[in-house]
Amino acid sequence: MNVDDYIDSLPEDRRIAIRRVRELVNSRLPAGYEEGFANDMIAWFVPFTRLAETDNNEPLMVAALGSQTGHMALHLTSINADPSLRTWFEGAYRRSGKKLDMGKASLRFKHVDDLPFEVIGDAIAKVGVDDFIAQYERGRSEAPAAKAKPAKKVAAKKTAAKAKAKPAKKAAKPAKKAAAKAKPAKKAAKAKKPAAKSKKRR
């Protein structure tokens, strides 16, 4: 299925809304991105000729647009990846007077008139291909360091557990020695009893 086939398959009200948002994105999208169809959505992404390797072996997606069961959604990956851009976007969106319904990257809407087109267009235009690739590469380089921290904590806990276990083993050894000393004493006591009985018989 291609983009046009996907739009034609939608109910009329969704078809009109998706077409308008698609036109908005394409009119403000910086040069270098490509449009396609992926994961049942219209997607805009960095072509493999610019970025050949990604974590999921899929083209790096900057935005996507689709029709869901109860709403439509415009996914703005660039906003989710850049805290300063997200802060700007949320402020500009609220100042537009429109109600913001957004998760990590998904801007949900039921009617096309619910969207502030100028704010969305500006958000799309703010992230060029080079900046988006650099942003992605920074995130990848920082990820291993973040994953290594929990491993260090686990190693520290294991070391502490071993340190606590060693005194317990040392404490067990004197107890065994004491038990070993006690056994000869019991044997000596048993040996004395027959001697006492033999005196009485005499």
DRENPA-3360 file (N, C-alpha, C; in nm, 2 decimals, always signed):
BEGIN
1 = MNVDDYID = +0.09/-0.12/+0.00/+0.00/+0.00/+0.00/+0.09/+0.12/+0.00 ~ +0.05/+0.22/-0.08/+0.13/+0.35/-0.08/+0.04/+0.46/-0.01 ~ +0.10/+0.58/+0.00/+0.03/+0.69/+0.08/-0.11/+0.72/+0.02 ~ -0.12/+0.73/-0.11/-0.25/+0.77/-0.17/-0.35/+0.66/-0.15 ~ -0.31/+0.53/-0.16/-0.40/+0.42/-0.14/-0.45/+0.42/+0.01 ~ -0.36/+0.45/+0.10/-0.40/+0.46/+0.24/-0.50/+0.56/+0.27 ~ -0.48/+0.68/+0.22/-0.57/+0.79/+0.24/-0.71/+0.76/+0.17 ~ -0.71/+0.70/+0.06/-0.83/+0.67/-0.01/-0.91/+0.56/+0.06;
9 = SLPEDRRI = -0.85/+0.48/+0.15/-0.92/+0.38/+0.22/-0.99/+0.43/+0.35 ~ -0.96/+0.55/+0.38/-1.02/+0.61/+0.51/-1.16/+0.66/+0.49 ~ -1.24/+0.67/+0.60/-1.37/+0.73/+0.59/-1.35/+0.88/+0.54 ~ -1.46/+0.94/+0.49/-1.45/+1.07/+0.43/-1.39/+1.18/+0.52 ~ -1.45/+1.18/+0.64/-1.40/+1.29/+0.74/-1.26/+1.27/+0.77 ~ -1.21/+1.14/+0.79/-1.07/+1.12/+0.82/-0.98/+1.15/+0.70 ~ -1.04/+1.11/+0.58/-0.96/+1.14/+0.46/-0.93/+1.28/+0.44 ~ -1.03/+1.37/+0.47/-1.01/+1.51/+0.45/-0.91/+1.57/+0.55;
17 = AIRRVREL = -0.92/+1.52/+0.68/-0.83/+1.57/+0.78/-0.69/+1.52/+0.76 ~ -0.67/+1.39/+0.72/-0.53/+1.34/+0.70/-0.47/+1.41/+0.58 ~ -0.55/+1.44/+0.48/-0.49/+1.51/+0.36/-0.44/+1.65/+0.40 ~ -0.52/+1.72/+0.48/-0.48/+1.85/+0.51/-0.35/+1.85/+0.60 ~ -0.34/+1.76/+0.69/-0.22/+1.76/+0.78/-0.10/+1.71/+0.70 ~ -0.12/+1.62/+0.61/-0.01/+1.57/+0.52/+0.04/+1.69/+0.44 ~ -0.05/+1.77/+0.38/-0.01/+1.88/+0.30/+0.07/+1.99/+0.38 ~ +0.02/+2.00/+0.51/+0.09/+2.09/+0.60/+0.24/+2.05/+0.62;
25 = VNSRLPAG = +0.25/+1.92/+0.66/+0.39/+1.86/+0.68/+0.48/+1.88/+0.56 ~ +0.43/+1.84/+0.45/+0.51/+1.85/+0.32/+0.54/+1.99/+0.29 ~ +0.46/+2.08/+0.32/+0.49/+2.22/+0.28/+0.60/+2.29/+0.37 ~ +0.61/+2.23/+0.50/+0.71/+2.29/+0.59/+0.83/+2.20/+0.62 ~ +0.83/+2.08/+0.56/+0.94/+1.98/+0.59/+1.07/+2.03/+0.53 ~ +1.18/+2.03/+0.60/+1.31/+2.07/+0.55/+1.35/+1.98/+0.44 ~ +1.44/+2.02/+0.35/+1.49/+1.94/+0.24/+1.57/+1.83/+0.29 ~ +1.56/+1.71/+0.23/+1.64/+1.60/+0.26/+1.57/+1.48/+0.32;
33 = YEEGFAND = +1.45/+1.51/+0.38/+1.36/+1.40/+0.42/+1.29/+1.34/+0.31 ~ +1.24/+1.22/+0.33/+1.15/+1.15/+0.23/+1.02/+1.11/+0.29 ~ +0.92/+1.10/+0.21/+0.79/+1.06/+0.25/+0.76/+0.91/+0.21 ~ +0.70/+0.83/+0.29/+0.67/+0.70/+0.25/+0.55/+0.64/+0.34 ~ +0.53/+0.51/+0.33/+0.43/+0.45/+0.41/+0.49/+0.34/+0.49 ~ +0.47/+0.34/+0.62/+0.53/+0.24/+0.71/+0.45/+0.22/+0.84 ~ +0.43/+0.10/+0.88/+0.36/+0.07/+1.00/+0.22/+0.13/+1.00 ~ +0.15/+0.12/+0.88/+0.01/+0.17/+0.87/+0.00/+0.32/+0.89;
41 = MIAWFVPF = +0.11/+0.39/+0.86/+0.11/+0.53/+0.87/+0.18/+0.60/+0.76 ~ +0.15/+0.73/+0.73/+0.23/+0.81/+0.64/+0.35/+0.85/+0.73 ~ +0.47/+0.83/+0.67/+0.59/+0.86/+0.75/+0.69/+0.95/+0.67 ~ +0.76/+1.03/+0.75/+0.86/+1.11/+0.69/+0.99/+1.08/+0.76 ~ +1.10/+1.05/+0.69/+1.22/+0.99/+0.75/+1.34/+1.03/+0.68 ~ +1.45/+1.00/+0.75/+1.59/+1.02/+0.69/+1.62/+0.91/+0.60 ~ +1.65/+0.93/+0.47/+1.68/+0.81/+0.38/+1.81/+0.74/+0.42 ~ +1.82/+0.61/+0.38/+1.94/+0.54/+0.42/+2.06/+0.59/+0.35;
49 = TRLAETDN = +2.04/+0.67/+0.24/+2.16/+0.73/+0.18/+2.23/+0.83/+0.27 ~ +2.15/+0.89/+0.37/+2.21/+0.98/+0.47/+2.24/+0.92/+0.60 ~ +2.17/+0.81/+0.64/+2.19/+0.74/+0.76/+2.16/+0.60/+0.74 ~ +2.27/+0.52/+0.72/+2.25/+0.38/+0.68/+2.22/+0.29/+0.80 ~ +2.27/+0.32/+0.92/+2.25/+0.23/+1.04/+2.17/+0.30/+1.14 ~ +2.06/+0.22/+1.19/+1.98/+0.27/+1.30/+1.96/+0.15/+1.39 ~ +1.91/+0.18/+1.51/+1.89/+0.07/+1.61/+1.80/-0.04/+1.57 ~ +1.69/+0.00/+1.50/+1.59/-0.10/+1.45/+1.60/-0.14/+1.31;
57 = NEPLMVAA = +1.71/-0.09/+1.24/+1.73/-0.12/+1.10/+1.62/-0.06/+1.01 ~ +1.55/+0.03/+1.06/+1.45/+0.11/+0.98/+1.50/+0.25/+0.96 ~ +1.45/+0.32/+0.86/+1.49/+0.46/+0.84/+1.45/+0.54/+0.96 ~ +1.53/+0.64/+0.99/+1.51/+0.72/+1.11/+1.39/+0.82/+1.08 ~ +1.28/+0.80/+1.16/+1.15/+0.87/+1.13/+1.15/+1.00/+1.21 ~ +1.12/+1.11/+1.14/+1.11/+1.24/+1.21/+0.96/+1.27/+1.24 ~ +0.87/+1.22/+1.16/+0.73/+1.24/+1.19/+0.65/+1.13/+1.12 ~ +0.52/+1.11/+1.17/+0.43/+1.01/+1.11/+0.29/+1.05/+1.13;
65 = LGSQTGHM = +0.20/+1.01/+1.04/+0.06/+1.05/+1.05/-0.03/+0.94/+1.02 ~ -0.13/+0.91/+1.11/-0.21/+0.80/+1.09/-0.35/+0.81/+1.15 ~ -0.44/+0.73/+1.11/-0.58/+0.72/+1.16/-0.59/+0.60/+1.26 ~ -0.63/+0.63/+1.38/-0.64/+0.52/+1.48/-0.79/+0.50/+1.50 ~ -0.83/+0.41/+1.59/-0.97/+0.37/+1.61/-1.05/+0.49/+1.66 ~ -1.00/+0.56/+1.77/-1.08/+0.66/+1.83/-1.03/+0.80/+1.80 ~ -0.92/+0.82/+1.72/-0.86/+0.95/+1.70/-0.76/+0.94/+1.58 ~ -0.71/+1.05/+1.54/-0.60/+1.06/+1.45/-0.48/+1.10/+1.53;
73 = ALHLTSIN = -0.36/+1.07/+1.47/-0.24/+1.11/+1.55/-0.13/+1.15/+1.45 ~ -0.06/+1.26/+1.50/+0.06/+1.31/+1.43/+0.18/+1.28/+1.53 ~ +0.27/+1.20/+1.49/+0.38/+1.16/+1.57/+0.50/+1.25/+1.54 ~ +0.54/+1.33/+1.64/+0.65/+1.42/+1.62/+0.78/+1.37/+1.70 ~ +0.85/+1.28/+1.64/+0.97/+1.22/+1.70/+1.07/+1.33/+1.74 ~ +1.09/+1.43/+1.66/+1.19/+1.53/+1.68/+1.16/+1.60/+1.81 ~ +1.04/+1.62/+1.85/+1.00/+1.69/+1.97/+1.03/+1.60/+2.09 ~ +1.00/+1.48/+2.08/+1.03/+1.39/+2.19/+1.18/+1.37/+2.22;
81 = ADPSLRTW = +1.26/+1.39/+2.12/+1.40/+1.37/+2.14/+1.48/+1.50/+2.18 ~ +1.41/+1.61/+2.18/+1.47/+1.74/+2.22/+1.39/+1.81/+2.32 ~ +1.43/+1.81/+2.45/+1.35/+1.87/+2.56/+1.32/+2.02/+2.54 ~ +1.42/+2.09/+2.48/+1.40/+2.24/+2.46/+1.30/+2.26/+2.36 ~ +1.30/+2.18/+2.25/+1.20/+2.19/+2.14/+1.06/+2.16/+2.19 ~ +1.06/+2.06/+2.28/+0.93/+2.02/+2.34/+0.87/+2.13/+2.42 ~ +0.95/+2.19/+2.51/+0.91/+2.30/+2.59/+0.85/+2.41/+2.51 ~ +0.93/+2.45/+2.40/+0.88/+2.55/+2.31/+0.74/+2.51/+2.25;
89 = FEGAYRRS = +0.73/+2.39/+2.20/+0.61/+2.34/+2.13/+0.49/+2.35/+2.23 ~ +0.51/+2.30/+2.35/+0.39/+2.29/+2.44/+0.35/+2.43/+2.47 ~ +0.44/+2.53/+2.49/+0.41/+2.66/+2.52/+0.33/+2.73/+2.41 ~ +0.39/+2.71/+2.29/+0.33/+2.78/+2.17/+0.19/+2.72/+2.14 ~ +0.18/+2.59/+2.17/+0.05/+2.52/+2.14/-0.06/+2.58/+2.23 ~ -0.03/+2.59/+2.36/-0.12/+2.64/+2.46/-0.16/+2.79/+2.43 ~ -0.06/+2.87/+2.39/-0.08/+3.01/+2.35/-0.17/+3.02/+2.23 ~ -0.18/+2.92/+2.15/-0.27/+2.92/+2.03/-0.42/+2.91/+2.07;
97 = GKKLDMGK = -0.44/+2.87/+2.20/-0.58/+2.86/+2.24/-0.64/+2.72/+2.22 ~ -0.56/+2.63/+2.15/-0.60/+2.49/+2.12/-0.57/+2.40/+2.24 ~ -0.65/+2.30/+2.26/-0.62/+2.20/+2.37/-0.52/+2.10/+2.32 ~ -0.41/+2.09/+2.40/-0.31/+1.99/+2.37/-0.34/+1.85/+2.43 ~ -0.34/+1.75/+2.34/-0.36/+1.61/+2.38/-0.24/+1.54/+2.32 ~ -0.14/+1.52/+2.41/-0.01/+1.46/+2.35/+0.05/+1.37/+2.45 ~ +0.10/+1.26/+2.40/+0.18/+1.16/+2.48/+0.33/+1.20/+2.47 ~ +0.42/+1.10/+2.46/+0.56/+1.13/+2.45/+0.59/+1.20/+2.31;
105 = ASLRFKHV = +0.53/+1.15/+2.21/+0.55/+1.21/+2.08/+0.42/+1.21/+1.99 ~ +0.31/+1.16/+2.04/+0.19/+1.15/+1.96/+0.09/+1.26/+1.99 ~ +0.07/+1.34/+1.89/-0.03/+1.45/+1.91/-0.16/+1.40/+1.86 ~ -0.26/+1.38/+1.95/-0.38/+1.32/+1.92/-0.49/+1.42/+1.88 ~ -0.57/+1.40/+1.78/-0.68/+1.49/+1.75/-0.79/+1.42/+1.68 ~ -0.92/+1.47/+1.70/-1.03/+1.41/+1.64/-1.09/+1.49/+1.52 ~ -1.06/+1.62/+1.52/-1.10/+1.70/+1.41/-0.98/+1.79/+1.36 ~ -0.97/+1.81/+1.24/-0.85/+1.88/+1.19/-0.85/+2.03/+1.24;
113 = DDLPFEVI = -0.97/+2.08/+1.27/-0.98/+2.22/+1.32/-0.93/+2.23/+1.47 ~ -0.90/+2.11/+1.53/-0.85/+2.11/+1.67/-0.70/+2.15/+1.67 ~ -0.64/+2.15/+1.55/-0.49/+2.17/+1.55/-0.45/+2.31/+1.51 ~ -0.35/+2.37/+1.58/-0.29/+2.50/+1.54/-0.19/+2.48/+1.43 ~ -0.23/+2.49/+1.31/-0.14/+2.46/+1.19/-0.01/+2.54/+1.19 ~ -0.02/+2.66/+1.23/+0.11/+2.74/+1.23/+0.21/+2.69/+1.33 ~ +0.17/+2.65/+1.45/+0.26/+2.59/+1.55/+0.32/+2.46/+1.50 ~ +0.23/+2.37/+1.45/+0.28/+2.24/+1.40/+0.38/+2.26/+1.28;
121 = GDAIAKVG = +0.34/+2.35/+1.19/+0.43/+2.38/+1.08/+0.57/+2.43/+1.12 ~ +0.57/+2.52/+1.22/+0.70/+2.57/+1.27/+0.78/+2.46/+1.34 ~ +0.71/+2.37/+1.41/+0.78/+2.26/+1.47/+0.84/+2.17/+1.37 ~ +0.77/+2.14/+1.26/+0.83/+2.06/+1.15/+0.95/+2.12/+1.09 ~ +0.94/+2.26/+1.07/+1.04/+2.33/+1.00/+1.17/+2.35/+1.08 ~ +1.16/+2.34/+1.21/+1.27/+2.37/+1.30/+1.38/+2.26/+1.30 ~ +1.35/+2.14/+1.25/+1.45/+2.03/+1.26/+1.50/+1.98/+1.13 ~ +1.61/+2.03/+1.08/+1.67/+1.99/+0.95/+1.73/+1.85/+0.96;
129 = VDDFIAQY = +1.76/+1.79/+0.85/+1.81/+1.65/+0.85/+1.94/+1.64/+0.93 ~ +2.03/+1.73/+0.90/+2.16/+1.72/+0.97/+2.15/+1.73/+1.12 ~ +2.06/+1.83/+1.17/+2.04/+1.84/+1.31/+1.98/+1.72/+1.37 ~ +1.88/+1.66/+1.30/+1.81/+1.54/+1.35/+1.90/+1.42/+1.36 ~ +1.99/+1.40/+1.26/+2.09/+1.29/+1.26/+2.19/+1.31/+1.38 ~ +2.23/+1.44/+1.40/+2.33/+1.46/+1.51/+2.26/+1.44/+1.64 ~ +2.13/+1.48/+1.65/+2.06/+1.45/+1.78/+2.04/+1.30/+1.80 ~ +2.02/+1.23/+1.70/+2.00/+1.08/+1.71/+2.14/+1.02/+1.75;
137 = ERGRSEAP = +2.24/+1.06/+1.69/+2.38/+1.00/+1.72/+2.42/+1.03/+1.86 ~ +2.39/+1.15/+1.91/+2.42/+1.19/+2.05/+2.34/+1.09/+2.15 ~ +2.22/+1.07/+2.12/+2.14/+0.98/+2.20/+2.20/+0.84/+2.20 ~ +2.24/+0.79/+2.09/+2.30/+0.66/+2.08/+2.43/+0.65/+2.16 ~ +2.51/+0.75/+2.15/+2.64/+0.75/+2.22/+2.62/+0.76/+2.37 ~ +2.52/+0.82/+2.42/+2.49/+0.84/+2.56/+2.42/+0.71/+2.62 ~ +2.36/+0.63/+2.54/+2.28/+0.52/+2.58/+2.37/+0.41/+2.66 ~ +2.48/+0.37/+2.60/+2.56/+0.27/+2.67/+2.61/+0.31/+2.81;
145 = AAKAKPAK = +2.64/+0.44/+2.83/+2.68/+0.49/+2.96/+2.57/+0.48/+3.06 ~ +2.45/+0.51/+3.01/+2.33/+0.50/+3.10/+2.30/+0.36/+3.14 ~ +2.33/+0.26/+3.05/+2.30/+0.12/+3.08/+2.40/+0.06/+3.17 ~ +2.53/+0.12/+3.17/+2.64/+0.06/+3.24/+2.62/+0.09/+3.39 ~ +2.55/+0.20/+3.43/+2.54/+0.23/+3.57/+2.47/+0.13/+3.65 ~ +2.36/+0.07/+3.61/+2.29/-0.03/+3.69/+2.39/-0.15/+3.71 ~ +2.47/-0.19/+3.61/+2.56/-0.30/+3.62/+2.66/-0.28/+3.73 ~ +2.71/-0.15/+3.74/+2.80/-0.12/+3.85/+2.74/-0.14/+3.99;
153 = KVAAKKTA = +2.61/-0.10/+4.00/+2.54/-0.11/+4.12/+2.52/-0.25/+4.16 ~ +2.49/-0.34/+4.07/+2.47/-0.48/+4.09/+2.60/-0.54/+4.14 ~ +2.72/-0.50/+4.08/+2.85/-0.56/+4.12/+2.88/-0.51/+4.26 ~ +2.85/-0.39/+4.29/+2.88/-0.33/+4.43/+2.80/-0.41/+4.53 ~ +2.67/-0.44/+4.50/+2.59/-0.52/+4.59/+2.64/-0.66/+4.61 ~ +2.69/-0.72/+4.51/+2.75/-0.86/+4.52/+2.87/-0.85/+4.61 ~ +2.96/-0.75/+4.59/+3.08/-0.74/+4.67/+3.04/-0.72/+4.81 ~ +2.94/-0.64/+4.84/+2.90/-0.61/+4.98/+2.85/-0.74/+5.04;
161 = AKAKAKPA = +2.77/-0.82/+4.96/+2.71/-0.94/+5.01/+2.82/-1.04/+5.05 ~ +2.93/-1.05/+4.96/+3.04/-1.14/+4.99/+3.11/-1.10/+5.12 ~ +3.13/-0.96/+5.13/+3.20/-0.91/+5.25/+3.13/-0.95/+5.38 ~ +2.99/-0.94/+5.37/+2.91/-0.98/+5.49/+2.92/-1.13/+5.52 ~ +2.93/-1.21/+5.41/+2.93/-1.35/+5.43/+3.06/-1.40/+5.49 ~ +3.17/-1.34/+5.47/+3.30/-1.39/+5.52/+3.31/-1.39/+5.67 ~ +3.27/-1.29/+5.74/+3.27/-1.30/+5.89/+3.19/-1.41/+5.94 ~ +3.08/-1.44/+5.88/+2.99/-1.54/+5.92/+3.06/-1.68/+5.91;
169 = KKAAKPAK = +3.14/-1.70/+5.81/+3.21/-1.82/+5.79/+3.32/-1.83/+5.90 ~ +3.39/-1.72/+5.93/+3.49/-1.72/+6.03/+3.43/-1.75/+6.17 ~ +3.31/-1.70/+6.19/+3.25/-1.72/+6.32/+3.21/-1.87/+6.34 ~ +3.18/-1.94/+6.23/+3.14/-2.08/+6.23/+3.26/-2.17/+6.27 ~ +3.38/-2.13/+6.23/+3.49/-2.22/+6.26/+3.52/-2.23/+6.41 ~ +3.52/-2.12/+6.49/+3.54/-2.13/+6.64/+3.44/-2.22/+6.70 ~ +3.31/-2.21/+6.65/+3.21/-2.29/+6.71/+3.23/-2.44/+6.68 ~ +3.29/-2.48/+6.56/+3.32/-2.62/+6.53/+3.43/-2.66/+6.63;
177 = KAAAKAKP = +3.53/-2.58/+6.65/+3.64/-2.61/+6.74/+3.60/-2.64/+6.88 ~ +3.50/-2.55/+6.93/+3.45/-2.57/+7.06/+3.37/-2.70/+7.07 ~ +3.30/-2.74/+6.97/+3.23/-2.87/+6.97/+3.33/-2.98/+6.97 ~ +3.44/-2.97/+6.90/+3.54/-3.08/+6.90/+3.60/-3.10/+7.03 ~ +3.62/-2.99/+7.11/+3.68/-2.99/+7.24/+3.58/-3.06/+7.34 ~ +3.45/-3.03/+7.32/+3.35/-3.08/+7.41/+3.34/-3.23/+7.40 ~ +3.36/-3.29/+7.29/+3.35/-3.44/+7.27/+3.44/-3.52/+7.36 ~ +3.57/-3.49/+7.37/+3.66/-3.56/+7.46/+3.62/-3.55/+7.60;
185 = AKKAAKAK = +3.57/-3.44/+7.64/+3.53/-3.42/+7.78/+3.41/-3.51/+7.81 ~ +3.32/-3.54/+7.72/+3.21/-3.63/+7.75/+3.26/-3.77/+7.76 ~ +3.36/-3.80/+7.67/+3.41/-3.94/+7.68/+3.49/-3.96/+7.81 ~ +3.55/-3.86/+7.86/+3.63/-3.87/+7.99/+3.53/-3.89/+8.10 ~ +3.41/-3.83/+8.10/+3.31/-3.84/+8.20/+3.25/-3.98/+8.20 ~ +3.23/-4.04/+8.09/+3.18/-4.18/+8.08/+3.28/-4.28/+8.13 ~ +3.41/-4.25/+8.11/+3.52/-4.34/+8.16/+3.53/-4.34/+8.31 ~ +3.49/-4.23/+8.38/+3.50/-4.22/+8.52/+3.39/-4.30/+8.59;
193 = KPAAKSKK = +3.28/-4.31/+8.54/+3.16/-4.37/+8.60/+3.18/-4.52/+8.64 ~ +3.24/-4.60/+8.55/+3.26/-4.75/+8.58/+3.36/-4.76/+8.70 ~ +3.46/-4.67/+8.71/+3.55/-4.68/+8.82/+3.48/-4.66/+8.95 ~ +3.39/-4.57/+8.96/+3.32/-4.54/+9.09/+3.23/-4.66/+9.13 ~ +3.17/-4.73/+9.04/+3.09/-4.85/+9.07/+3.18/-4.96/+9.12 ~ +3.30/-4.98/+9.07/+3.39/-5.09/+9.11/+3.43/-5.07/+9.26 ~ +3.44/-4.95/+9.31/+3.48/-4.92/+9.45/+3.37/-4.97/+9.54 ~ +3.24/-4.95/+9.51/+3.13/-4.99/+9.59/+3.13/-5.14/+9.61;
201 = RR = +3.15/-5.21/+9.50/+3.15/-5.36/+9.51/+3.25/-5.42/+9.60 ~ +3.37/-5.35/+9.62/+3.47/-5.40/+9.71/+3.43/-5.37/+9.85;
% end
